[in-house]
Amino acid sequence: MTTNEVAGPSQLLAARLQIPPMSYSHASGSWIFTSDGRRFLDACSGIVNVNIGHAHPTVVEALSDQAGICTYASAGSFAPTHMEQLAAATARAVHRPQDRVMFTPTGTHATESAIALARLAQRARGETGRHRVLTASLGYHGNSAFVLALSGHRSRRPHEDDSFGLAPAFDPPYPGHHLGCRFPVCRADCAHAVRDAIVAAGPDSVAAVLMETVNGTTGGGYCPPPGYLRALREICDEYGVLLIHDEVLTGLGRTGLPLGSHHAQDAEPDIITLAKGLGAGYLPLAATMIAPELADSIMSSGRWLPLMGTMSATPLQGRVGLAVLSVLDEIGALERDQVRGAQLGKILAEAVRDLPAVTDLRGVGYFYGIELAPGTIGEALRTTRSNGLLLYPFVGFHPDRTGEGLLIAPPLNATDAELEILGDGLRAALARIGDGAPVGAS
Ligand SMILES: Cc1ncc(COP(=O)(O)O)c(C=O)c1O
């Protein structure tokens, strides 16, 4: 028995997809190889995190080198040299060079830190009643009990009794999700839903608004209409509310620019979270970044920083994070002047053209959602896999809990040839849905 095989019933409690898991042997670049010798294109970069591909030599070298030098030196006792360097490099990478950066292991922790920092910053400026955080009715920010209670992930939201009285506060400007929208198509003015939510909550009680800049795994690539993120910024300013952008998925190049908010003008938030593309699947690593004046006010208020846990900042995370950022820089993913990923957009539009199983294609850069006809997701997962593609589903996102689709998010350094393979495999797979042909027959 190899280490990848398990005898008897699984004792592991873990999420499963609608199709059985496979046994892998190894991975390299955009590919994962199975134990029986097949190869699969990792067209979703794991869960939209393996953004520079598998086993990148620069990261592998940093990992193995630092593993032999020192993996842990407790913060406080030893100067966190690599984490200091990583803080500066992360701030530069997203073009906010003066930001202060707090590291934690996961995107969930980054969200928790962002909320804690927002509340502390409000208190530091004398706004002692501001504790509420307003979120959208479609969106995801992590899986702790607190953050899930705030999230607009319909199937993951906890039972009402377990939600601490918390719930999302406003509808986002995505087709079909902004209930009662007074325009035929959502536009910047739809940010009035956020203003209404602030007013309804009582502005003096609101610490922050928290939102994804491009909707991620819940709705699969919905983009806000032009001007929306700027309007959101203006509304927050009007009411003294801090703005947190969740860039856990979108940050560090996934949308074709270093941040999702870089697609908008004058939309700079106060606090940003990053995670998936920072650890890039090599180790757990997330960052919460905050504007320097807010950080300074917190620090001078003499309050403790939140969430500094055992594995918040280690030399190994520092080395690996720096290596990942150097690769992202090398491939141009941290450039702000040109949106990357245009070729993927063209390939996908061509791949899904006139296919009856596809009802929508949305997204930007290297992140897309393909919405599918009702009842086809299981078949779509099987046909895409049988055409050599690994894809991740998103389901139940419409207000009536219907909705199904596939995320497309190849590594940011996938070659043109790999993107072509993705497009060809996708078209061949989705064209077979509903045609009655046995899966695996292509
Ligand atoms: C937008 C967004 N925020 C937060 C999270 C939580 O990150 P993690 O799974 O690392 O806790 C995710 C994870 O998918 C995400 O997509």
The ligand as an SDF file (V2000), in Angstrom:
LIG
                    3D

 16 16  0  0  0  0  0  0  0  0999 V2000
  -13.0500   35.6490   -0.4210 C   0  0  0  0  0  0  0  0  0  0  0  0
  -12.5910   34.7000    0.6450 C   0  0  0  0  0  0  0  0  0  0  0  0
  -12.3870   35.1580    1.8830 N   0  0  0  0  0  0  0  0  0  0  0  0
  -11.9600   34.3490    2.8760 C   0  0  0  0  0  0  0  0  0  0  0  0
  -11.7480   33.0070    2.6580 C   0  0  0  0  0  0  0  0  0  0  0  0
  -11.2910   32.1130    3.7800 C   0  0  0  0  0  0  0  0  0  0  0  0
   -9.9600   31.7060    3.5680 O   0  0  0  0  0  0  0  0  0  0  0  0
   -9.4040   30.3710    4.2480 P   0  0  0  0  0  0  0  0  0  0  0  0
  -10.0750   29.2220    3.5970 O   0  0  0  0  0  0  0  0  0  0  0  0
   -7.9290   30.4390    3.9890 O   0  0  0  0  0  0  0  0  0  0  0  0
   -9.6960   30.4690    5.7020 O   0  0  0  0  0  0  0  0  0  0  0  0
  -11.9530   32.4840    1.3700 C   0  0  0  0  0  0  0  0  0  0  0  0
  -11.7550   31.0460    1.0970 C   0  0  0  0  0  0  0  0  0  0  0  0
  -12.1720   30.5110    0.1160 O   0  0  0  0  0  0  0  0  0  0  0  0
  -12.3910   33.3470    0.3390 C   0  0  0  0  0  0  0  0  0  0  0  0
  -12.6270   32.8930   -0.9060 O   0  0  0  0  0  0  0  0  0  0  0  0
  1  2  1  0
  2  3  1  0
  2 15  2  0
  3  4  2  0
  4  5  1  0
  5  6  1  0
  5 12  2  0
  6  7  1  0
  7  8  1  0
  8  9  2  0
  8 10  1  0
  8 11  1  0
 12 13  1  0
 12 15  1  0
 13 14  2  0
 15 16  1  0
M  END
$$$$
